[in-house]
Amino acid sequence: MTYDFATIMVVALVICGIIWAIDAVLWAPRRREAVASAAAAAGGQLDDETRLRLGKEPVVVEYARSFFPVILAVFCLRSFLVEPFRIPSGSMIPTLWTGDFILVNKFAYGIRLPIINEKILNIGEPHRGDVVVFRYPEDPSTDYIKRVVGLPGDHIAYHNKTVYINGVKADQRFVGPFTPPHSYFMMGDNRDNSNDSRAWGFVPEKDLVGKAFLIWMNWNVSNGGITWNRLGKVIH
């Protein structure tokens, strides 16, 4: 089984929630009892230091209570709104450079349940030209980013480094006379150096992750670190 970041966050949420619940049901009442007993034994004059010591939460409970809302907020933000990605290769040059850190809109193509990726609310569909992050069909644990070239029902041909969409030249190898439903043909903008749908076929709709829309950082050691003019650049 592949454990991705969403799975790790869910496990962390469950662990923190269980610890917090156990404390609320078992440990916290015992601490309150201990404070009340000590106060009674002291004739109601229990000093603050003793009260704090007897009523202090265990460290594990303190961390669980503190981390639970933070993890929940990050999980919801990342699962349903935006998710950051880093571009590891030059397959999308010139649009995206190696080292670009981008933000991906997670609801542009519908709301999906985390981990199982089941769509529960249909909001929109990919359009030709969208830059999309998706799960690599040959290894769903790996995220890819390419540009949508073919939509469901389109006829795509590629001759002499030229793409033809429904017989119309689009400034781009024949992929077959069939039209797979709910599938998309993806290509990298750097067409001579991109492992894309020309090699491994179509991307099913269920494997779409979201629409890339913003570069918030570029860091490439081979280019000297941060490329400042990439920051805040909108992805078209």
C-alpha positions as a printed NumPy array, in Angstrom:
array([[  0.   ,   0.   ,   0.   ],
       [  1.28 ,   3.468,  -0.895],
       [  1.279,   5.984,   1.933],
       [  1.015,   9.505,   0.6  ],
       [  0.963,  12.775,   2.51 ],
       [ -2.831,  12.778,   2.833],
       [ -2.771,   9.304,   4.397],
       [ -0.079,  10.348,   6.857],
       [ -2.129,  13.385,   7.88 ],
       [ -5.268,  11.293,   8.384],
       [ -3.318,   8.868,  10.596],
       [ -1.907,  11.794,  12.578],
       [ -5.406,  13.259,  12.997],
       [ -6.778,   9.919,  14.232],
       [ -3.925,   9.446,  16.709],
       [ -4.252,  12.993,  18.09 ],
       [ -8.028,  12.622,  18.287],
       [ -7.819,   9.31 ,  20.138],
       [ -5.322,  10.691,  22.66 ],
       [ -7.465,  13.785,  23.179],
       [-10.612,  11.659,  23.627],
       [ -8.934,   9.271,  26.099],
       [ -7.764,  12.24 ,  28.126],
       [-11.241,  13.781,  28.164],
       [-12.887,  10.52 ,  29.251],
       [-10.282,   8.986,  31.588],
       [ -7.258,  11.063,  32.483],
       [ -8.739,  14.552,  32.895],
       [-11.402,  13.37 ,  35.423],
       [ -8.648,  11.662,  37.425],
       [ -6.608,  14.871,  37.481],
       [ -9.623,  16.843,  38.672],
       [-10.231,  14.222,  41.355],
       [ -6.633,  14.455,  42.51 ],
       [ -6.864,  18.256,  42.758],
       [-10.171,  18.066,  44.65 ],
       [ -8.789,  15.459,  47.09 ],
       [ -5.643,  17.496,  47.705],
       [ -7.71 ,  20.636,  48.235],
       [ -9.965,  18.826,  50.745],
       [ -6.937,  17.454,  52.607],
       [ -5.499,  20.969,  52.781],
       [ -8.727,  22.387,  54.121],
       [ -9.486,  24.216,  50.889],
       [ -6.2  ,  26.111,  50.985],
       [ -4.353,  24.28 ,  48.189],
       [ -1.423,  26.311,  46.89 ],
       [ -1.241,  27.189,  43.212],
       [  1.956,  25.204,  42.582],
       [  0.401,  21.969,  43.845],
       [ -2.84 ,  22.657,  41.979],
       [ -0.942,  23.168,  38.722],
       [  1.241,  20.097,  39.281],
       [ -1.705,  17.785,  39.978],
       [ -3.853,  19.212,  37.187],
       [ -1.143,  19.427,  34.535],
       [ -1.855,  17.569,  31.294],
       [  0.647,  14.888,  30.228],
       [  2.979,  16.137,  27.498],
       [  1.502,  13.722,  24.944],
       [ -1.983,  15.123,  25.603],
       [ -0.766,  18.692,  25.378],
       [  0.854,  18.008,  22.005],
       [ -2.185,  16.098,  20.707],
       [ -4.556,  18.914,  21.723],
       [ -2.28 ,  21.54 ,  20.162],
       [ -1.566,  19.711,  16.906],
       [ -5.081,  18.413,  16.167],
       [ -6.613,  21.72 ,  14.937],
       [ -3.443,  22.635,  13.034],
       [ -3.28 ,  19.276,  11.232],
       [ -7.017,  19.448,  10.532],
       [ -6.74 ,  22.92 ,   9.028],
       [ -3.762,  21.974,   6.826],
       [ -5.468,  18.729,   5.789],
       [ -8.655,  20.513,   4.729],
       [ -6.755,  23.291,   2.946],
       [ -4.529,  20.842,   1.065],
       [ -7.312,  18.365,   0.262],
       [-10.017,  20.74 ,  -0.934],
       [ -8.515,  24.137,  -1.809],
       [ -4.85 ,  24.385,  -2.849],
       [ -1.822,  22.094,  -2.776],
       [  1.831,  23.049,  -3.354],
       [  4.046,  21.132,  -5.778],
       [  7.655,  21.455,  -6.936],
       [  8.622,  21.049, -10.598],
       [ 11.459,  18.436, -10.745],
       [ 12.198,  18.439, -14.49 ],
       [ 12.204,  20.585, -17.604],
       [  9.338,  18.838, -19.433],
       [  7.136,  21.957, -19.206],
       [  9.718,  24.53 , -20.323],
       [  9.196,  27.372, -21.123],
       [  6.013,  27.633, -19.021],
       [  7.488,  25.978, -15.939],
       [ 11.138,  25.743, -15.022],
       [ 12.969,  23.127, -13.002],
       [ 12.742,  24.257,  -9.372],
       [  9.459,  26.165,  -9.689],
       [  7.198,  25.828,  -6.659],
       [  3.581,  26.031,  -7.784],
       [  0.105,  26.097,  -6.282],
       [ -2.621,  23.821,  -7.652],
       [ -6.343,  24.526,  -7.428],
       [ -7.86 ,  21.341,  -5.933],
       [-11.525,  22.161,  -6.635],
       [-11.354,  23.39 , -10.235],
       [-12.429,  19.972, -11.536],
       [-14.64 ,  18.951,  -8.608],
       [-14.419,  18.156,  -4.91 ],
       [-12.893,  14.745,  -4.15 ],
       [-12.649,  12.763,  -0.924],
       [ -9.012,  12.545,   0.224],
       [ -7.125,   9.255,  -0.128],
       [ -9.848,   7.409,  -2.084],
       [-10.105,  10.289,  -4.597],
       [-13.838,   9.773,  -5.106],
       [-15.526,  12.833,  -6.629],
       [-18.472,  14.031,  -4.525],
       [-19.19 ,  17.345,  -6.228],
       [-18.69 ,  18.181,  -9.888],
       [-17.662,  21.817, -10.34 ],
       [-15.912,  21.947, -13.708],
       [-14.092,  20.016, -16.422],
       [-10.581,  20.429, -17.855],
       [-10.27 ,  22.68 , -20.883],
       [ -7.797,  22.341, -23.699],
       [ -4.696,  24.273, -22.717],
       [ -5.058,  23.834, -18.945],
       [ -1.856,  22.969, -17.087],
       [ -2.891,  20.02 , -14.903],
       [ -1.357,  17.952, -12.108],
       [ -2.466,  14.313, -12.214],
       [ -1.514,  10.859, -10.989],
       [  0.852,   9.12 , -13.434],
       [ -1.225,   6.309, -15.048],
       [  1.64 ,   3.78 , -14.814],
       [  2.385,   4.626, -11.161],
       [ -0.487,   6.452,  -9.373],
       [  1.753,   7.235,  -6.395],
       [  3.662,   9.699,  -8.612],
       [  2.269,  13.117,  -9.561],
       [  2.873,  14.484, -13.065],
       [  2.183,  17.895, -14.543],
       [  1.411,  18.427, -18.238],
       [ -0.834,  20.5  , -20.475],
       [ -4.227,  19.207, -21.639],
       [ -4.057,  18.745, -25.412],
       [ -6.865,  16.254, -26.09 ],
       [-10.327,  16.228, -24.528],
       [-12.713,  13.241, -24.373],
       [-13.896,  12.519, -27.93 ],
       [-11.051,  14.375, -29.666],
       [ -8.951,  12.822, -32.438],
       [ -5.274,  13.525, -31.773],
       [ -2.475,  13.096, -34.307],
       [  1.219,  13.953, -33.997],
       [  3.313,  14.22 , -37.17 ],
       [  6.775,  15.696, -37.624],
       [  6.687,  17.34 , -34.205],
       [  3.312,  18.866, -34.987],
       [  0.059,  18.137, -33.136],
       [ -3.226,  17.91 , -35.02 ],
       [ -6.47 ,  18.143, -33.043],
       [ -9.535,  16.939, -34.887],
       [ -7.664,  17.432, -38.156],
       [ -6.61 ,  20.987, -37.376],
       [ -2.919,  21.788, -37.103],
       [ -2.051,  23.015, -33.629],
       [  1.671,  23.673, -34.163],
       [  2.456,  19.763, -33.207],
       [  2.037,  10.791, -33.704],
       [ -1.157,   9.32 , -34.305],
       [ -2.6  ,   7.796, -31.127],
       [ -5.446,   5.712, -32.514],
       [ -8.875,   5.989, -34.076],
       [-10.694,   5.429, -30.779],
       [-12.106,   8.021, -28.354],
       [-11.672,   6.888, -24.672],
       [-14.462,   8.398, -22.514],
       [-13.532,  10.633, -19.571],
       [ -9.839,  10.574, -20.538],
       [ -7.367,  13.327, -21.42 ],
       [ -4.307,  13.53 , -23.652],
       [ -1.456,  15.293, -21.848],
       [  1.736,  16.78 , -23.253],
       [  4.644,  18.712, -21.82 ],
       [  5.296,  22.144, -23.277],
       [  8.932,  21.085, -23.814],
       [  7.741,  18.516, -26.364],
       [ 11.149,  17.12 , -27.359],
       [ 11.98 ,  16.378, -23.7  ],
       [  8.72 ,  15.246, -22.106],
       [  7.5  ,  11.808, -21.011],
       [  3.783,  12.267, -21.663],
       [  0.662,  10.805, -23.288],
       [  2.606,  10.095, -26.472],
       [  4.498,   7.432, -24.478],
       [  1.992,   6.1  , -21.913],
       [ -1.428,   7.012, -23.22 ],
       [ -4.421,   8.812, -21.776],
       [ -5.067,  10.142, -18.265],
       [ -8.441,   9.059, -16.842],
       [-10.552,  11.78 , -15.242],
       [-10.347,  10.06 , -11.836],
       [ -6.576,  10.633, -11.757],
       [ -6.76 ,  14.424, -12.087],
       [ -5.406,  16.234,  -9.023],
       [ -6.028,  19.867,  -9.854],
       [ -5.251,  22.879, -12.03 ],
       [ -1.882,  24.608, -11.659],
       [ -2.333,  28.371, -11.441],
       [  0.596,  30.086,  -9.668],
       [  4.377,  29.871,  -9.237],
       [  5.127,  30.993,  -5.68 ],
       [  8.852,  30.147,  -5.634],
       [ 11.724,  28.946,  -7.823],
       [ 14.772,  27.304,  -6.28 ],
       [ 17.4  ,  25.669,  -8.469],
       [ 20.876,  25.158,  -7.024],
       [ 22.438,  24.813, -10.485],
       [ 21.154,  28.311, -11.321],
       [ 22.379,  29.919,  -8.114],
       [ 19.346,  29.515,  -5.867],
       [ 16.216,  31.682,  -6.037],
       [ 15.097,  33.035,  -9.415],
       [ 13.327,  36.166,  -8.25 ],
       [ 11.423,  37.008, -11.434],
       [  9.584,  33.647, -11.223],
       [  7.909,  34.521,  -7.908],
       [  4.189,  35.224,  -8.19 ],
       [  4.031,  34.349, -11.904],
       [  0.593,  33.191, -13.087],
       [  0.566,  29.906, -15.024],
       [ -1.158,  30.115, -18.436]])
